[in-house]
């Protein structure tokens, strides 16, 4: 038997009652504390039991068990006028068995005449909370025993744990309430499913979008929300499995409503995990983008149609202006200047039309012209083409290529050169005279980077950099019409690659482009093994 067990041996029945109190499932904290104080006063033979909360200098009685005339819950004192001041200062069980002999001058004795007292500090977790104390107007004949002090200390630890659990439950309830309000307020449909893809939570917007009431969905597989079983299985294979559980970018799929109608949904998904990393399932936010897609298609069709229709009159206009340019020497100087301005603007419009048509073409899924080849030679060739342009602007173009050509990547030679050319020319335009633009391959050879020493991308341009006709409000690159970076993004996307940038005001911008490496082809040995 341990020393603690020996000292508590005389409290077997109170401890048994405390155990029953601890495991009672339906008792509130208030009920538990009331019973604990009654248990403590009876076991110790004292009249008054108090649980206090102390926020110096205020001592507040939270729970009270005692005779008539005892302070009511909520009563406050100055902590310096209580015996608990000594308990808190000692940070351990403190007891007085005959106050008149021990601390007769204490304000608490003079005000209340409490002769005997025993108290322990209360901790809520690691945070000081207050005290658990028992007292009586009658003096004891002998000091409190070690067993009695250990008993009070044990009660205080038990109560501190209960206070901590209550605080945690309150915090959890608050978080749940906040989460519930946030989920309910989101206008898009929210669906949470467990690891088996069974629906555990939905918000009110789900009924608006899909037509199902919550009780019609909870517990069912998310397959009910997909247009077809094949789309459900594809989403599970590509996104909702342990190997891909960290993939949380948006994706588009076709969904089915309760009435059987379908729509194109844009889904933003993310894994749901505990703080310890345990995987609980997935959360998806779904938005109907059918009208948005139709609008985008109509807009794109309009732009493409107008661009096509502009090509013929533009060709005629440029032809007429070039004929006039042949005899420009016979024109007065002001008219010659007007002619040159007209020609320059006509060429700019022609380039813009060509870029718009390029964007439309790049958005198709045409995979012709792709071949496996190393990236480094394409970078070198494009840099050589732009070297005169950099020299005209007094910008140094520096190429840092790896010694080896790198792995063979599935690339469209012409489009990759267009991609590099657009990024390089932008970097040159963004540079001041005497600046340097660097081009290099990534260490693995499956991508490249381009760095300039310009002013950096404006904050208002960064979120929309790759959108068509996007222009920053305060950007050095003033040439062009805002289509170059959309072409860059379209080319990267067509290669299933990735583009990102790092920029800082006054320190320039660096673009990073990576391409996926082709999957290795199966060898005859592999095929025999598979069979």
C-alpha positions as CSV (number, residue, x, y, z in Angstrom):
1,X,0.0,0.0,0.0
2,X,1.4,3.4,-1.0
3,X,1.9,6.3,1.5
4,X,-1.0,8.1,-0.2
5,X,-3.3,5.1,0.2
6,X,-2.3,4.8,3.8
7,X,-3.0,8.4,4.6
8,X,-6.4,8.2,2.9
9,X,-7.4,4.8,4.4
10,X,-9.8,6.4,6.9
11,X,-11.7,8.0,4.0
12,X,-12.7,4.9,2.1
13,X,-16.4,5.6,2.3
14,X,-16.1,9.3,1.2
15,X,-13.8,8.3,-1.6
16,X,-16.3,5.7,-2.7
17,X,-19.0,8.3,-2.7
18,X,-16.7,10.6,-4.7
19,X,-16.2,7.9,-7.3
20,X,-19.9,7.4,-7.7
21,X,-20.2,11.1,-8.1
22,X,-17.5,11.2,-10.8
23,X,-19.2,8.5,-12.9
24,X,-22.7,9.8,-12.6
25,X,-23.6,10.6,-16.2
26,X,-26.6,12.9,-15.7
27,X,-25.3,15.2,-13.0
28,X,-24.4,18.8,-13.9
29,X,-21.3,20.4,-12.5
30,X,-23.4,22.4,-10.1
31,X,-24.9,19.2,-8.7
32,X,-21.5,17.6,-8.4
33,X,-19.9,20.5,-6.6
34,X,-22.9,20.7,-4.2
35,X,-22.5,17.0,-3.4
36,X,-18.7,17.3,-3.1
37,X,-19.0,20.1,-0.5
38,X,-21.6,18.1,1.5
39,X,-19.3,15.1,1.3
40,X,-16.2,17.1,2.4
41,X,-17.9,18.8,5.4
42,X,-19.3,15.6,6.7
43,X,-16.0,13.7,6.3
44,X,-14.0,16.4,8.0
45,X,-16.6,17.2,10.7
46,X,-16.8,20.9,9.7
47,X,-19.8,23.2,9.1
48,X,-19.0,25.2,6.0
49,X,-17.7,24.3,2.6
50,X,-16.9,26.9,-0.1
51,X,-15.5,26.8,-3.7
52,X,-14.1,30.2,-4.4
53,X,-12.9,32.0,-7.5
54,X,-10.1,34.4,-6.8
55,X,-9.2,37.3,-9.2
56,X,-7.1,39.4,-6.9
57,X,-8.1,41.4,-4.9
58,X,-11.6,39.9,-5.3
59,X,-12.6,36.6,-3.6
60,X,-16.0,35.4,-4.9
61,X,-18.0,32.5,-3.4
62,X,-19.1,30.4,-6.3
63,X,-20.5,27.4,-4.4
64,X,-21.5,27.3,-0.7
65,X,-22.6,24.5,1.6
66,X,-23.2,25.5,5.2
67,X,-25.6,26.5,7.9
68,X,-28.0,29.4,8.0
69,X,-26.1,32.7,7.8
70,X,-23.4,31.3,5.5
71,X,-22.4,33.6,2.7
72,X,-24.6,33.2,-0.4
73,X,-23.1,32.2,-3.7
74,X,-21.9,35.3,-5.5
75,X,-20.8,37.0,-2.3
76,X,-17.5,38.8,-2.6
77,X,-14.7,39.7,-0.2
78,X,-11.3,41.2,-0.4
79,X,-9.0,38.2,-0.6
80,X,-6.7,39.7,2.1
81,X,-9.6,39.4,4.5
82,X,-9.8,35.6,4.0
83,X,-7.8,32.6,5.3
84,X,-7.5,31.6,1.7
85,X,-4.9,34.3,1.2
86,X,-2.5,32.0,3.0
87,X,-3.6,29.0,1.0
88,X,-2.9,30.8,-2.2
89,X,0.5,32.1,-1.0
90,X,1.6,28.7,0.2
91,X,0.3,27.0,-3.0
92,X,-0.6,23.9,-1.0
93,X,-3.1,22.7,1.6
94,X,-3.1,25.1,4.5
95,X,-5.0,24.5,7.8
96,X,-5.7,26.2,11.2
97,X,-7.3,24.1,13.9
98,X,-7.6,26.8,16.6
99,X,-7.5,30.3,15.0
100,X,-7.7,32.1,18.4
101,X,-4.4,30.6,19.4
102,X,-2.8,30.8,15.9
103,X,-4.0,33.9,14.0
104,X,-6.4,35.7,16.3
105,X,-5.5,39.1,14.7
106,X,-6.6,37.9,11.2
107,X,-9.5,39.9,9.7
108,X,-11.3,36.7,8.9
109,X,-11.3,35.6,12.5
110,X,-12.3,39.0,13.8
111,X,-15.2,39.3,11.3
112,X,-16.5,35.7,11.3
113,X,-15.0,33.9,14.3
114,X,-14.0,30.9,12.2
115,X,-11.8,28.8,14.5
116,X,-10.9,25.9,12.2
117,X,-10.1,26.0,8.5
118,X,-8.5,23.8,5.9
119,X,-8.2,24.8,2.2
120,X,-6.4,23.8,-1.0
121,X,-5.6,25.9,-4.1
122,X,-7.7,25.1,-7.2
123,X,-6.2,24.9,-10.7
124,X,-8.2,24.8,-13.9
125,X,-5.7,23.1,-16.1
126,X,-2.5,24.9,-15.4
127,X,-4.2,28.2,-14.5
128,X,-4.9,29.2,-10.9
129,X,-8.6,29.4,-10.3
130,X,-9.4,29.8,-6.6
131,X,-9.7,27.6,-3.5
132,X,-11.6,24.7,-2.1
133,X,-12.0,25.3,1.6
134,X,-13.8,23.9,4.7
135,X,-14.2,25.7,8.0
136,X,-16.2,25.9,11.3
137,X,-16.8,28.3,14.1
138,X,-15.8,25.5,16.6
139,X,-12.1,24.9,17.3
140,X,-10.6,21.5,17.0
141,X,-8.8,19.8,19.8
142,X,-5.9,18.7,17.6
143,X,-4.4,19.8,14.3
144,X,-5.7,18.4,11.0
145,X,-4.0,15.1,10.2
146,X,-1.9,14.3,7.2
147,X,-4.7,12.1,6.0
148,X,-7.3,14.9,6.2
149,X,-4.9,17.3,4.4
150,X,-4.3,14.7,1.6
151,X,-8.1,14.2,1.4
152,X,-8.7,17.9,0.8
153,X,-5.9,18.0,-1.7
154,X,-7.4,15.0,-3.5
155,X,-10.8,16.7,-3.6
156,X,-9.2,19.9,-5.0
157,X,-7.5,18.0,-7.8
158,X,-10.7,16.2,-8.7
159,X,-12.6,19.5,-8.7
160,X,-9.9,21.2,-10.8
161,X,-10.2,18.5,-13.4
162,X,-14.0,18.9,-13.5
163,X,-13.6,22.7,-13.9
164,X,-11.2,22.1,-16.7
165,X,-13.5,19.6,-18.4
166,X,-16.4,22.1,-18.1
167,X,-14.2,24.9,-19.6
168,X,-13.3,22.6,-22.5
169,X,-16.9,21.6,-23.1
170,X,-17.9,25.2,-23.0
171,X,-15.2,26.1,-25.6
172,X,-16.2,23.1,-27.7
173,X,-19.8,24.2,-27.6
174,X,-18.9,27.7,-28.6
175,X,-16.8,26.4,-31.5
176,X,-19.6,24.1,-32.6
177,X,-22.1,27.0,-32.4
178,X,-19.7,29.2,-34.4
179,X,-19.1,26.5,-37.0
180,X,-22.9,25.8,-37.2
181,X,-23.6,29.5,-37.8
182,X,-20.8,29.8,-40.4
183,X,-22.0,26.7,-42.3
184,X,-25.6,27.9,-42.2
185,X,-24.6,31.3,-43.5
186,X,-22.6,30.2,-46.5
187,X,-24.8,30.6,-49.6
188,X,-23.1,27.7,-51.4
189,X,-23.9,24.1,-50.6
190,X,-21.7,22.5,-48.0
191,X,-21.4,18.7,-47.7
192,X,-19.1,16.9,-45.2
193,X,-18.5,13.2,-45.7
194,X,-16.6,10.7,-43.7
195,X,-13.7,8.5,-45.0
196,X,-16.3,6.1,-46.5
197,X,-17.9,9.1,-48.3
198,X,-21.0,8.8,-46.3
199,X,-22.7,12.2,-45.7
200,X,-22.4,13.5,-42.1
201,X,-23.3,17.2,-42.4
202,X,-25.0,19.5,-44.8
203,X,-26.0,23.1,-44.7
204,X,-29.4,24.7,-45.7
205,X,-28.1,25.7,-49.1
206,X,-27.9,22.0,-50.0
207,X,-31.7,21.8,-50.1
208,X,-31.8,24.9,-52.3
209,X,-29.3,23.6,-54.8
210,X,-30.1,19.8,-54.8
211,X,-33.7,19.7,-53.5
212,X,-32.9,17.2,-50.7
213,X,-33.8,17.9,-47.1
214,X,-31.0,17.1,-44.6
215,X,-32.6,13.9,-43.3
216,X,-32.8,12.6,-46.9
217,X,-29.0,12.9,-47.3
218,X,-27.4,12.2,-43.9
219,X,-25.9,8.7,-43.9
220,X,-26.1,8.2,-47.6
221,X,-23.2,8.0,-50.0
222,X,-22.2,11.1,-51.9
223,X,-22.9,9.2,-55.1
224,X,-26.5,10.5,-54.8
225,X,-25.2,14.0,-55.7
226,X,-23.3,13.0,-58.8
227,X,-24.7,12.9,-62.3
228,X,-23.5,9.4,-62.8
229,X,-21.8,6.6,-60.9
230,X,-18.7,6.9,-63.2
231,X,-18.2,10.5,-62.1
232,X,-18.6,9.5,-58.5
233,X,-16.0,6.8,-58.9
234,X,-13.6,9.1,-60.8
235,X,-13.8,11.7,-58.1
236,X,-13.1,9.1,-55.5
237,X,-10.1,7.8,-57.4
238,X,-8.6,11.2,-58.1
239,X,-9.4,13.1,-54.9
240,X,-11.2,11.3,-52.1
241,X,-8.7,8.7,-51.1
242,X,-5.8,8.6,-48.6
243,X,-3.1,9.0,-51.3
244,X,-4.7,12.2,-52.6
245,X,-6.3,13.5,-49.4
246,X,-4.1,16.6,-49.5
247,X,-5.4,17.8,-52.9
248,X,-7.8,20.6,-52.2
249,X,-7.9,22.7,-55.4
250,X,-11.2,23.4,-57.1
251,X,-12.6,21.0,-59.7
252,X,-15.6,20.8,-61.9
253,X,-18.1,18.0,-62.2
254,X,-21.7,17.4,-63.2
255,X,-24.2,17.0,-60.3
256,X,-27.7,15.6,-60.1
257,X,-30.7,17.1,-58.2
258,X,-33.5,15.2,-56.5
259,X,-35.8,15.9,-59.5
260,X,-33.3,14.3,-61.9
261,X,-32.0,17.5,-63.5
262,X,-28.3,18.0,-63.8
263,X,-26.0,21.0,-63.6
264,X,-22.3,21.8,-63.7
265,X,-20.9,22.2,-60.2
266,X,-17.6,23.8,-59.1
267,X,-16.4,22.0,-56.1
268,X,-13.9,23.3,-53.6
269,X,-12.8,20.4,-51.3
270,X,-10.5,19.9,-48.4
271,X,-9.6,17.0,-46.1
272,X,-11.0,17.2,-42.5
273,X,-8.4,16.2,-39.9
274,X,-7.9,16.3,-36.2
275,X,-5.0,18.3,-34.6
276,X,-3.1,15.0,-34.5
277,X,-3.5,14.4,-38.2
278,X,-6.2,11.7,-38.0
279,X,-8.1,11.8,-41.3
280,X,-11.9,12.2,-40.6
281,X,-13.2,12.8,-44.1
282,X,-13.8,15.6,-46.6
283,X,-15.6,18.9,-46.8
284,X,-16.9,20.1,-50.1
285,X,-18.4,23.5,-51.1
286,X,-20.5,23.2,-54.3
287,X,-21.6,26.0,-56.5
288,X,-23.8,25.9,-59.6
289,X,-21.7,27.4,-62.4
290,X,-24.0,26.5,-65.3
291,X,-25.0,30.1,-66.1
292,X,-21.4,31.3,-65.5
293,X,-20.1,28.8,-68.0
294,X,-22.7,29.6,-70.6
295,X,-21.9,33.3,-70.2
296,X,-18.2,32.6,-70.6
297,X,-18.8,30.5,-73.7
298,X,-21.0,33.2,-75.2
299,X,-18.4,35.9,-74.4
300,X,-15.6,33.8,-75.8
301,X,-17.6,33.1,-78.9
302,X,-18.3,36.8,-79.4
303,X,-14.7,37.8,-79.0
304,X,-13.5,35.1,-81.4
305,X,-16.2,36.0,-84.0
306,X,-15.4,39.7,-83.8
307,X,-11.7,39.0,-84.0
308,X,-12.1,36.8,-87.1
309,X,-14.3,39.4,-88.7
310,X,-11.7,42.1,-88.1
311,X,-8.9,40.2,-89.9
312,X,-10.1,41.1,-93.4
313,X,-10.7,44.8,-92.9
314,X,-7.4,45.0,-91.0
315,X,-5.5,43.4,-93.8
316,X,-7.0,45.9,-96.3
317,X,-6.3,48.8,-94.0
318,X,-2.7,47.8,-93.6
319,X,-2.3,47.3,-97.3
320,X,-3.6,50.8,-98.1
321,X,-1.4,52.3,-95.5
322,X,1.7,50.5,-96.8
323,X,0.9,51.8,-100.3
324,X,0.7,55.3,-98.9
325,X,4.0,54.7,-97.1
326,X,5.7,54.0,-100.4
327,X,5.2,57.6,-101.4
328,X,5.5,59.0,-97.9
329,X,8.5,61.2,-98.9
330,X,6.2,63.3,-101.0
331,X,3.9,64.0,-98.0
332,X,4.4,67.0,-95.7
333,X,6.0,66.1,-92.4
334,X,2.8,66.3,-90.3
335,X,1.0,63.9,-92.7
336,X,4.0,61.5,-92.7
337,X,3.8,61.4,-88.9
338,X,0.1,60.7,-89.0
339,X,0.8,57.9,-91.5
340,X,3.4,56.3,-89.2
341,X,1.1,56.5,-86.2
342,X,-1.7,54.9,-88.3
343,X,0.6,52.0,-89.4
344,X,1.8,51.4,-85.8
345,X,-1.7,51.3,-84.4
346,X,-2.9,49.0,-87.2
347,X,0.0,46.6,-86.5
348,X,-0.9,46.7,-82.8
349,X,-4.5,45.9,-83.5
350,X,-3.5,43.1,-85.8
351,X,-1.2,41.7,-83.0
352,X,-4.1,41.9,-80.5
353,X,-6.4,40.1,-82.8
354,X,-3.8,37.4,-83.4
355,X,-3.3,37.0,-79.6
356,X,-7.1,36.7,-79.1
357,X,-7.3,34.0,-81.7
358,X,-4.2,32.3,-80.1
359,X,-5.9,32.3,-76.7
360,X,-9.0,30.7,-78.2
361,X,-6.9,28.1,-80.0
362,X,-4.9,27.3,-76.9
363,X,-8.0,26.7,-74.8
364,X,-8.9,23.7,-77.0
365,X,-7.7,20.2,-76.2
366,X,-5.7,19.9,-79.4
367,X,-2.7,17.7,-78.6
368,X,-1.1,17.6,-82.0
369,X,2.5,18.9,-82.3
370,X,3.5,17.5,-78.9
371,X,6.7,15.5,-78.7
372,X,9.1,14.3,-76.0
373,X,12.2,16.5,-76.0
374,X,14.5,18.2,-73.5
375,X,13.6,21.8,-72.4
376,X,17.1,23.4,-72.3
377,X,17.6,23.8,-76.1
378,X,14.2,25.5,-76.4
379,X,15.2,28.0,-73.6
380,X,18.5,28.7,-75.2
381,X,17.0,29.3,-78.7
382,X,14.3,31.6,-77.4
383,X,16.9,33.6,-75.4
384,X,19.0,34.0,-78.5
385,X,16.0,35.3,-80.4
386,X,15.3,38.0,-77.8
387,X,19.0,39.0,-77.2
388,X,18.8,41.9,-79.8
389,X,15.6,43.2,-78.1
390,X,17.3,43.2,-74.7
391,X,20.3,45.0,-76.1
392,X,18.1,47.7,-77.6
393,X,16.8,48.4,-74.2
394,X,20.2,48.2,-72.5
395,X,19.3,45.2,-70.5
396,X,21.6,42.2,-70.0
397,X,20.1,38.9,-70.7
398,X,21.8,36.1,-68.8
399,X,21.1,32.4,-69.4
400,X,22.1,29.8,-66.8
401,X,21.5,26.4,-68.2
402,X,22.4,23.0,-66.7
403,X,25.3,21.2,-68.2
404,X,23.1,18.2,-69.1
405,X,20.0,18.7,-71.3
406,X,17.7,17.3,-68.6
407,X,14.8,14.7,-69.0
408,X,12.7,14.4,-72.1
409,X,9.4,16.2,-71.5
410,X,6.2,16.1,-73.5
411,X,6.3,19.6,-75.1
412,X,4.9,21.6,-78.0
413,X,8.0,23.3,-79.3
414,X,6.4,26.4,-80.8
415,X,4.1,27.0,-77.8
416,X,6.9,26.6,-75.3
417,X,9.0,29.1,-77.2
418,X,6.0,31.4,-77.2
419,X,5.6,30.9,-73.4
420,X,9.3,31.7,-72.8
421,X,9.3,34.6,-75.2
422,X,6.3,36.2,-73.5
423,X,7.8,35.9,-70.0
424,X,11.3,37.1,-71.2
425,X,10.0,40.1,-73.1
426,X,7.9,41.1,-70.1
427,X,10.9,40.8,-67.8
428,X,13.0,42.9,-70.2
429,X,10.2,45.6,-70.4
430,X,9.9,45.6,-66.6
431,X,13.7,46.2,-66.2
432,X,15.4,49.6,-66.0
433,X,18.3,50.5,-68.2
434,X,21.4,48.6,-67.1
435,X,19.3,45.9,-65.4
436,X,19.7,42.2,-65.8
437,X,17.2,39.5,-66.7
438,X,18.2,35.9,-65.9
439,X,16.8,32.7,-67.4
440,X,17.7,29.3,-65.9
441,X,16.5,25.7,-65.7
442,X,15.3,24.1,-62.5
443,X,17.6,21.6,-60.8
444,X,15.7,18.6,-62.1
445,X,15.5,19.9,-65.6
446,X,11.7,19.8,-65.7
447,X,11.1,23.5,-65.7
448,X,12.7,26.9,-65.8
449,X,12.7,30.3,-64.0
450,X,13.0,33.9,-65.2
451,X,14.1,36.7,-62.9
452,X,14.1,40.4,-63.4
453,X,15.2,43.4,-61.3
454,X,12.2,45.6,-62.0
455,X,9.8,47.3,-59.6
456,X,7.9,44.1,-58.9
457,X,4.2,43.3,-59.7
458,X,1.7,45.7,-58.3
459,X,-0.5,44.2,-55.6
460,X,-3.7,44.9,-57.5
461,X,-2.4,43.0,-60.6
462,X,-1.2,39.9,-58.8
463,X,-4.6,38.2,-58.2
464,X,-5.7,38.7,-61.8
465,X,-2.3,38.4,-63.5
466,X,-3.3,35.5,-65.8
467,X,-6.7,36.8,-66.7
468,X,-7.3,38.3,-70.2
469,X,-6.9,42.1,-70.6
470,X,-5.5,42.4,-67.0
471,X,-3.4,45.4,-66.5
472,X,-1.9,46.8,-63.3
473,X,-2.7,50.4,-62.3
474,X,1.0,51.2,-61.7
475,X,3.2,48.9,-63.7
476,X,6.3,49.6,-65.7
477,X,5.2,47.3,-68.6
478,X,2.9,49.7,-70.4
479,X,3.1,48.0,-73.8
480,X,0.6,45.3,-75.0
481,X,-3.0,44.8,-74.3
482,X,-3.1,42.4,-71.3
483,X,-3.3,39.2,-73.3
484,X,0.3,38.0,-73.0
485,X,0.0,36.4,-69.5
486,X,-3.3,34.7,-70.4
487,X,-1.5,33.1,-73.3
488,X,1.3,32.1,-70.9
489,X,-1.2,30.5,-68.5
490,X,-3.1,28.7,-71.4
491,X,0.2,27.2,-72.7
492,X,1.2,26.0,-69.2
493,X,-2.3,24.5,-68.6
494,X,-2.2,22.8,-72.0
495,X,1.1,21.1,-70.9
496,X,-0.5,20.2,-67.5
497,X,2.2,22.3,-65.9
498,X,2.3,24.8,-63.1
499,X,3.3,28.5,-63.0
500,X,3.9,30.6,-59.9
501,X,5.8,33.8,-59.1
502,X,7.6,35.5,-56.3
503,X,7.6,39.3,-56.3
504,X,8.5,42.2,-54.0
505,X,8.2,45.9,-54.4
506,X,11.4,47.3,-55.7
507,X,13.1,43.9,-55.8
508,X,11.8,42.4,-59.1
509,X,9.9,39.3,-60.0
510,X,10.8,35.7,-60.5
511,X,8.5,33.3,-62.4
512,X,8.8,29.5,-62.0
513,X,7.3,27.1,-64.6
514,X,7.3,23.3,-64.1
515,X,6.2,20.6,-66.5
516,X,5.2,17.0,-65.6
517,X,7.7,14.4,-66.5
518,X,6.2,11.7,-68.8
519,X,5.3,8.4,-67.2
520,X,7.8,5.7,-68.1
521,X,6.7,3.4,-70.9
522,X,6.1,-0.3,-70.0
523,X,9.0,-2.5,-71.0
524,X,8.5,-6.0,-72.5
525,X,9.7,-7.4,-69.1
526,X,7.1,-5.3,-67.3
527,X,4.4,-6.4,-69.6
528,X,5.3,-10.1,-69.1
529,X,5.4,-9.6,-65.3
530,X,1.9,-7.9,-65.4
531,X,0.5,-10.8,-67.4
